[in-house]
Amino acid sequence: MSYSSFQNIDQVREKYPLKFVQGVILPDMVAEISTLLAENLRFALEMRDAQENEAFFVESLIFPLLQEAWKQNRKLKLWSHRPLNYDDVLFGEPDYFLAVRPQGISSTSLTTPLLAVAQAKRDDFDKGWGQCLAEMIACQKLNNDETIPIYGIVTNGLLWQFGKLIGKHFTLHLLSYGISEPSKILGILNYIFAECEKQAVAETAALTA
């Protein structure tokens, strides 16, 4: 089984028992959108075709917002379509995942994955969350520390949803956010990336102590 084999959250929970709730886990934050990013997002939305392919949404809407949050948190590494394998069930290539940045510019080692991002292909958010939650569990197991929070994002580019896994508790954020309010999406991304950066700082401090 790979991550994409999971069809929904319930199927993941059948194999990995978790407590699942919906609640507010993220602050209501707004970030200032740069003029360039705002223009690029607006242009992409205006020029998209009615039958646009999924790569368009990744390249024009999803990655630019993730990258904008990443710029403020340089101790992290945003990986794109890189293998994230734990065992013969939890394996595959997430669309994106965020991890502590490995030491050395030439290093390709994976260090402490903290966030998984799954595209809701064909607008199927149920399957998107099945895939994303499986990836979040893999991150947790690779870290070998269930106290480290793991965040999850499922998006089709137009709608963004967020979740958080700590120990055996998975919470799906109660609110979804539309691309019509990119400042809210970026505000939440900034918050999540900053929380992940704290983990990176803590690990760096532990290594140098």
Secondary structure, 3 states (H helix, E strand, C coil): CCHHHCCCHHHHHHHCCCEEEEECCCCCCCCCCCHHHHHHHHHHHHHCCCCCCHHHHHHHHHHHHHHHHHCCCCCEEEEECCCCCCCCCCCCCCCEEEEECCCCCCCCCCEEEEEEEEECHHHCHHHHHHHHHHHHHHHHHHHCCCCCCEEEEEECCCEEEEEEEECCEEEEECCCEECCCHHHHHHHHHHHHHHHHHHHHHHHHHHHC
